[in-house]
Amino acid sequence: MLRAFILAAAMAAASTVQAQGTVKIAILGPMSFVQGENHWAGAEMARDEINKAGGINVGGKKMQLELIRADTNEIQSVPDATNATERVITRDKADFLIGGFRSEAVIAMQEIAMDHKKLFLGAGAAHSKLGLNVEQNYERYKYWFRVTPTKDVDLVRTLFAVLGSVAQQIRTDLKKEQPKIAIVSEKAVWTEALVAAAQKNLPAMKMEVVGTWQPSAVATDVTAELSAIERAGADIIYTIISGPMGIVLGRQMGERNMKAVAFGINVEGQKDEFWNATAGKANFVATLDTYAEVEMTPKTIPFVRAFRERFKKSPTYNAATYDAIFALKQAIETAGTLDAEKLVPVLETQDYVGTGAHGKYDKRHDLIWEVGKTAGIAVQWQDGKKVPFWPPQVKGMQPFRLPAR
């Protein structure tokens, strides 16, 4: 009798869950790499918090959140990424798509999502074309929104702001009125606008560009590039790197005891494992970042601490899948529906305070750039610790350091 009662109760519970339904969100990312790992980790945190609190209120009906893990393998293969996108839509019946990292792949993934009129919240790709598509063909591309990072042009604005600060410290500390700067960028579509902007604008910022080097994102040796940079007498190495080459650069700079300081984008440099991956030789390497124990928004420090507690490491910017899910939840609950057509105008006007940024969308569905709100932060590796140093007005920032000369 007891067994029959338990079975009946279980069936009733299952029936209730089925009646409630689920909101299915596909998390698209390169799951064998740190970027995909963080896509998934941020999403897991959001899912667990939302479901524990009762789920998403869809027009008065509480629905649980279900995640679909989709390995895009996009760092190595664009076709793999498009296949994964098609699969989560047609086979797994995802309601929404979140993630993406490599711009070449995400541009192709965007097309598939738009074919199916699926909301796609980007959490990794920077190329301006993704937002330009929205502006130029709104009816087709309106389902795309970029949660992180800001678009490439705005990344340049942030990079130049921080570079200006670093260059001024070199002028003050080293008495060099025109610091020499070397550009090191991986060869990829997303870097093209950033490299062109640097080559054009850095001289106007009273910095001498001594050369541009573009190794592969997966290069295992950059000795030749670093030798040339040393011969050129560079004070700053301006990095535009998202792949594992960033580890190689940091390690080999330390092995050569280079006097130049590296700053720019180095996605590998955002993760806690970077120091050990470089054999502890990445002192003074600096990068743009999103997360540290600083008060970018009221949610930043609690999120970073909770992430570290759960995963035993700090989040990279791709973990803003957490913000994407909560922003989507807010929009769904405001609109009272899962209908993408009705969610688009809500997202367009939504003012969402996330863990890494506080911002609104422009007509391209890109975040409106603003220091202290959406421009992110900059961090530097100092004696095994990742130290935040920019923007200086944010509570918790510490001084930037130059290598000894």
C-alpha positions as CSV (number, residue, x, y, z in Angstrom):
1,M,0.0,0.0,0.0
2,L,2.8,2.4,1.0
3,R,4.6,1.6,-2.3
4,A,1.5,2.3,-4.3
5,F,1.0,5.6,-2.4
6,I,4.6,6.7,-3.1
7,L,4.3,5.8,-6.8
8,A,1.0,7.7,-7.1
9,A,2.6,10.7,-5.4
10,A,5.6,10.6,-7.7
11,M,3.3,10.4,-10.8
12,A,1.3,13.3,-9.5
13,A,4.5,15.4,-9.0
14,A,5.7,14.5,-12.5
15,S,2.4,15.4,-13.9
16,T,2.6,18.8,-12.2
17,V,6.0,19.5,-13.5
18,Q,4.9,18.5,-17.0
19,A,1.9,20.8,-16.7
20,Q,4.1,23.6,-15.6
21,G,6.5,23.1,-18.5
22,T,10.0,24.5,-18.8
23,V,11.7,27.4,-20.4
24,K,14.5,25.8,-22.5
25,I,17.7,27.9,-23.0
26,A,20.5,26.6,-25.1
27,I,24.0,27.6,-23.9
28,L,26.2,27.8,-26.9
29,G,30.0,27.8,-26.4
30,P,33.3,26.1,-26.9
31,M,32.9,23.8,-24.0
32,S,36.5,22.3,-24.1
33,F,37.9,25.8,-23.6
34,V,37.8,28.3,-20.7
35,Q,35.3,30.5,-22.6
36,G,32.7,27.7,-22.9
37,E,33.4,26.5,-19.4
38,N,32.4,29.9,-18.1
39,H,29.4,30.2,-20.4
40,W,28.1,27.0,-18.8
41,A,29.1,27.9,-15.2
42,G,27.4,31.3,-15.3
43,A,24.3,29.7,-16.7
44,E,24.2,27.0,-14.1
45,M,24.3,29.5,-11.3
46,A,21.5,31.5,-12.8
47,R,19.4,28.3,-13.5
48,D,19.8,27.1,-9.9
49,E,19.0,30.4,-8.3
50,I,15.9,30.9,-10.5
51,N,14.6,27.4,-10.0
52,K,15.2,27.4,-6.3
53,A,13.2,30.6,-6.1
54,G,10.3,29.0,-7.9
55,G,11.1,29.5,-11.6
56,I,10.1,32.1,-14.1
57,N,6.7,33.7,-13.9
58,V,5.3,33.5,-17.4
59,G,1.9,35.3,-17.5
60,G,1.0,34.0,-14.0
61,K,2.4,30.5,-14.6
62,K,5.6,29.4,-12.9
63,M,8.0,27.6,-15.2
64,Q,11.3,26.0,-14.4
65,L,14.4,26.8,-16.3
66,E,16.1,24.0,-18.3
67,L,19.5,24.5,-19.8
68,I,20.8,22.7,-23.0
69,R,24.5,22.4,-23.1
70,A,25.8,22.8,-26.7
71,D,29.5,22.5,-27.5
72,T,30.0,24.7,-30.6
73,N,33.7,23.9,-30.9
74,E,33.8,27.3,-32.6
75,I,37.4,28.1,-31.8
76,Q,38.4,25.3,-34.2
77,S,35.4,25.0,-36.6
78,V,32.7,27.3,-37.8
79,P,30.7,24.5,-39.3
80,D,30.7,22.7,-35.9
81,A,29.2,25.9,-34.4
82,T,26.5,26.3,-37.0
83,N,25.6,22.6,-36.7
84,A,25.3,23.0,-32.9
85,T,23.1,26.0,-33.3
86,E,20.8,24.2,-35.8
87,R,20.6,21.2,-33.6
88,V,19.5,23.0,-30.4
89,I,16.7,24.7,-32.3
90,T,15.4,21.8,-34.4
91,R,16.1,18.8,-32.3
92,D,16.3,20.1,-28.7
93,K,13.5,22.7,-29.2
94,A,15.3,25.5,-27.4
95,D,13.2,28.6,-26.7
96,F,16.2,30.9,-26.5
97,L,19.9,30.9,-27.3
98,I,22.7,32.4,-25.2
99,G,26.5,32.4,-25.7
100,G,28.8,32.4,-28.6
101,F,32.5,33.4,-28.5
102,R,34.5,33.5,-31.8
103,S,33.1,36.3,-34.0
104,E,33.5,34.3,-37.3
105,A,31.4,31.6,-35.9
106,V,28.8,33.8,-34.1
107,I,28.2,35.7,-37.3
108,A,27.2,32.4,-38.9
109,M,25.3,31.3,-35.9
110,Q,23.4,34.5,-35.9
111,E,22.1,33.7,-39.4
112,I,20.6,30.4,-38.2
113,A,19.0,31.9,-35.2
114,M,17.5,34.7,-37.3
115,D,16.2,32.1,-39.8
116,H,14.2,30.6,-36.9
117,K,13.3,33.9,-35.3
118,K,15.0,32.9,-32.0
119,L,16.2,35.4,-29.5
120,F,20.0,35.1,-29.3
121,L,21.8,36.9,-26.5
122,G,25.5,37.1,-27.2
123,A,28.0,36.5,-24.4
124,G,31.4,36.6,-26.0
125,A,31.7,37.9,-29.6
126,A,32.8,41.5,-30.2
127,H,32.5,42.1,-34.0
128,S,30.5,45.2,-34.9
129,K,28.8,43.4,-37.8
130,L,26.5,41.5,-35.4
131,G,24.9,44.8,-34.2
132,L,25.2,46.5,-37.6
133,N,23.0,43.7,-39.0
134,V,20.3,44.8,-36.6
135,E,20.5,48.4,-37.7
136,Q,20.6,47.6,-41.4
137,N,17.9,44.9,-41.5
138,Y,15.9,45.2,-38.3
139,E,13.0,42.9,-39.1
140,R,15.4,40.0,-39.7
141,Y,18.0,40.6,-37.0
142,K,16.0,42.2,-34.2
143,Y,16.3,39.0,-32.2
144,W,20.0,39.5,-31.6
145,F,21.2,41.3,-28.4
146,R,24.8,41.6,-27.2
147,V,25.2,41.1,-23.5
148,T,29.0,41.0,-23.3
149,P,31.5,42.3,-24.3
150,T,30.8,45.7,-25.7
151,K,31.3,45.8,-29.5
152,D,34.9,46.0,-31.0
153,V,34.7,49.8,-31.5
154,D,33.8,50.3,-27.9
155,L,36.4,47.9,-26.8
156,V,38.9,50.1,-28.6
157,R,37.6,53.1,-26.6
158,T,38.1,51.2,-23.3
159,L,41.6,50.0,-24.4
160,F,42.7,53.5,-25.4
161,A,41.4,54.9,-22.1
162,V,43.5,52.4,-20.1
163,L,46.5,52.7,-22.5
164,G,46.5,56.4,-22.0
165,S,46.7,55.8,-18.2
166,V,49.6,53.3,-18.6
167,A,51.4,55.6,-21.0
168,Q,51.1,58.5,-18.6
169,Q,52.6,56.4,-15.8
170,I,55.6,55.5,-18.1
171,R,56.1,59.2,-18.9
172,T,56.0,60.1,-15.2
173,D,58.1,57.1,-13.9
174,L,60.5,56.6,-16.7
175,K,60.7,60.1,-18.1
176,K,59.8,59.0,-21.6
177,E,57.7,61.6,-23.3
178,Q,56.7,59.3,-26.2
179,P,56.5,55.6,-25.1
180,K,57.1,53.0,-27.7
181,I,54.3,50.5,-28.3
182,A,54.2,47.1,-30.1
183,I,50.9,45.7,-31.3
184,V,50.5,41.9,-30.9
185,S,47.2,40.6,-32.2
186,E,46.0,37.1,-33.0
187,K,45.0,36.8,-36.7
188,A,41.2,36.7,-36.6
189,V,38.2,38.6,-37.9
190,W,37.3,40.2,-34.6
191,T,40.7,41.8,-34.2
192,E,40.8,43.6,-37.6
193,A,39.0,46.8,-36.5
194,L,41.0,46.9,-33.2
195,V,44.4,46.6,-35.0
196,A,43.4,49.3,-37.6
197,A,42.3,51.6,-34.9
198,A,45.5,51.2,-32.9
199,Q,47.7,51.8,-35.9
200,K,45.8,55.0,-36.7
201,N,45.2,56.5,-33.3
202,L,48.1,55.5,-31.0
203,P,50.5,58.0,-32.6
204,A,47.9,60.8,-31.9
205,M,48.1,59.7,-28.3
206,K,51.8,60.5,-28.3
207,M,52.9,56.8,-28.6
208,E,55.3,55.5,-31.2
209,V,54.1,52.3,-32.9
210,V,57.2,50.2,-33.5
211,G,55.4,47.4,-35.4
212,T,52.5,45.0,-35.6
213,W,52.8,41.2,-35.1
214,Q,49.9,38.8,-35.7
215,P,50.6,35.2,-34.7
216,S,48.0,32.5,-34.7
217,A,45.5,32.4,-31.8
218,V,46.8,28.9,-31.0
219,A,50.5,29.6,-31.6
220,T,52.8,27.7,-29.2
221,D,55.9,29.9,-29.6
222,V,56.2,33.7,-30.1
223,T,59.9,33.9,-29.5
224,A,60.5,35.5,-32.9
225,E,57.9,38.1,-32.3
226,L,59.2,39.0,-28.8
227,S,62.8,39.2,-30.0
228,A,61.8,41.7,-32.7
229,I,59.8,43.7,-30.1
230,E,62.8,43.8,-27.8
231,R,65.0,45.0,-30.6
232,A,62.5,47.7,-31.3
233,G,62.7,49.0,-27.7
234,A,59.0,48.7,-26.9
235,D,57.8,50.0,-23.5
236,I,54.3,48.6,-24.0
237,I,53.0,45.4,-25.8
238,Y,49.4,46.1,-26.8
239,T,47.7,42.7,-26.9
240,I,44.5,41.7,-28.8
241,I,44.3,38.0,-27.9
242,S,41.4,35.7,-27.1
243,G,43.1,32.3,-27.7
244,P,45.6,30.2,-25.8
245,M,48.5,32.1,-27.4
246,G,47.9,34.6,-24.6
247,I,49.4,32.1,-22.2
248,V,52.5,31.6,-24.4
249,L,53.0,35.3,-24.6
250,G,52.9,35.8,-20.9
251,R,55.2,32.9,-20.1
252,Q,57.8,33.8,-22.7
253,M,57.8,37.5,-21.8
254,G,58.7,36.4,-18.2
255,E,61.3,33.9,-19.4
256,R,63.0,36.8,-21.3
257,N,62.7,39.1,-18.3
258,M,61.3,41.7,-20.7
259,K,61.1,45.3,-19.6
260,A,58.0,46.1,-21.6
261,V,54.6,45.8,-19.9
262,A,51.8,43.9,-21.7
263,F,48.3,45.4,-21.7
264,G,45.2,45.0,-23.9
265,I,42.9,42.1,-24.3
266,N,44.2,38.7,-23.1
267,V,41.2,36.5,-22.4
268,E,43.4,33.7,-20.9
269,G,44.8,36.3,-18.6
270,Q,41.4,36.8,-17.0
271,K,41.3,33.3,-15.5
272,D,42.9,32.3,-12.2
273,E,44.8,29.4,-13.8
274,F,46.7,31.9,-16.0
275,W,49.5,32.3,-13.4
276,N,50.2,28.6,-13.1
277,A,49.7,28.1,-16.8
278,T,52.6,30.5,-17.4
279,A,54.7,28.8,-14.8
280,G,54.4,31.9,-12.6
281,K,56.2,34.0,-15.2
282,A,53.4,36.4,-16.2
283,N,54.2,39.2,-13.7
284,F,53.0,42.6,-14.9
285,V,50.7,41.1,-17.7
286,A,47.5,43.2,-17.8
287,T,44.2,42.8,-19.6
288,L,40.7,44.1,-19.8
289,D,38.4,42.1,-17.7
290,T,34.8,42.1,-16.3
291,Y,35.0,40.6,-12.9
292,A,36.9,41.3,-9.7
293,E,36.0,42.1,-6.1
294,V,35.3,45.7,-6.9
295,E,32.0,47.6,-6.8
296,M,31.1,47.9,-10.5
297,T,27.5,47.2,-9.6
298,P,25.9,46.1,-6.3
299,K,25.8,42.5,-7.7
300,T,29.5,42.2,-8.7
301,I,31.2,41.2,-5.5
302,P,28.4,38.8,-4.3
303,F,28.5,37.1,-7.8
304,V,32.3,36.8,-7.9
305,R,32.4,35.4,-4.4
306,A,29.6,32.9,-5.1
307,F,31.2,31.8,-8.3
308,R,34.6,31.2,-6.6
309,E,32.9,29.3,-3.8
310,R,31.1,27.0,-6.2
311,F,33.8,26.6,-9.0
312,K,37.0,27.3,-7.0
313,K,38.1,29.9,-9.5
314,S,37.1,33.4,-10.7
315,P,34.7,34.0,-13.6
316,T,35.8,35.3,-17.0
317,Y,33.6,37.7,-18.9
318,N,31.8,34.7,-20.6
319,A,30.2,33.9,-17.3
320,A,27.9,36.9,-18.0
321,T,25.5,34.2,-19.4
322,Y,24.3,34.6,-15.8
323,D,23.3,38.2,-16.6
324,A,21.8,37.2,-19.9
325,I,19.5,34.7,-18.3
326,F,18.4,37.1,-15.5
327,A,17.8,39.9,-18.1
328,L,15.8,37.5,-20.2
329,K,13.8,36.4,-17.1
330,Q,13.1,40.1,-16.3
331,A,11.9,40.6,-19.8
332,I,9.7,37.5,-19.8
333,E,8.1,38.4,-16.5
334,T,7.5,42.0,-17.8
335,A,5.9,40.8,-21.1
336,G,4.2,37.8,-19.5
337,T,5.2,35.6,-22.5
338,L,7.9,33.6,-24.2
339,D,7.0,35.1,-27.6
340,A,10.1,36.6,-29.1
341,E,8.2,39.2,-31.0
342,K,6.8,40.6,-27.8
343,L,10.1,40.2,-25.9
344,V,12.2,42.2,-28.3
345,P,10.6,45.7,-27.5
346,V,10.9,44.9,-23.8
347,L,14.6,44.1,-24.0
348,E,15.2,47.2,-26.1
349,T,13.9,49.5,-23.4
350,Q,15.0,47.4,-20.4
351,D,17.4,49.0,-17.9
352,Y,19.1,45.9,-16.4
353,V,21.7,46.0,-13.6
354,G,23.9,42.9,-14.0
355,T,26.9,41.5,-12.3
356,G,29.4,42.9,-14.7
357,A,27.6,45.9,-16.2
358,H,24.7,48.3,-15.8
359,G,23.5,49.5,-19.2
360,K,20.8,49.9,-21.8
361,Y,20.7,49.0,-25.5
362,D,21.2,51.2,-28.5
363,K,19.5,50.8,-31.9
364,R,22.0,48.1,-32.9
365,H,21.1,46.1,-29.7
366,D,24.6,46.8,-28.4
367,L,25.3,48.1,-24.9
368,I,25.7,51.8,-24.7
369,W,29.4,52.4,-23.7
370,E,30.1,54.2,-20.5
371,V,33.1,54.1,-18.1
372,G,32.0,52.7,-14.8
373,K,28.9,51.1,-16.2
374,T,29.6,49.0,-19.4
375,A,33.3,49.6,-20.2
376,G,34.5,46.9,-17.9
377,I,37.7,46.9,-15.8
378,A,41.4,46.3,-16.3
379,V,43.5,44.0,-14.1
380,Q,47.2,43.2,-13.8
381,W,49.0,40.1,-12.6
382,Q,51.2,41.1,-9.6
383,D,53.2,38.4,-7.8
384,G,50.6,35.7,-8.5
385,K,47.5,37.8,-7.8
386,K,45.2,39.4,-10.4
387,V,44.9,43.0,-9.2
388,P,42.2,45.4,-10.5
389,F,43.5,48.9,-11.3
390,W,41.0,50.6,-13.7
391,P,38.8,52.7,-13.7
392,P,40.5,54.3,-10.7
393,Q,37.3,55.9,-9.4
394,V,35.6,52.5,-8.7
395,K,36.0,51.3,-5.1
396,G,38.5,48.5,-4.7
397,M,41.0,49.5,-7.4
398,Q,44.8,49.3,-6.7
399,P,47.9,50.8,-8.3
400,F,49.3,49.6,-11.7
401,R,52.9,48.5,-11.6
402,L,55.7,48.7,-14.2
403,P,58.6,46.1,-14.5
404,A,61.8,47.1,-12.8
405,R,64.4,48.7,-15.0
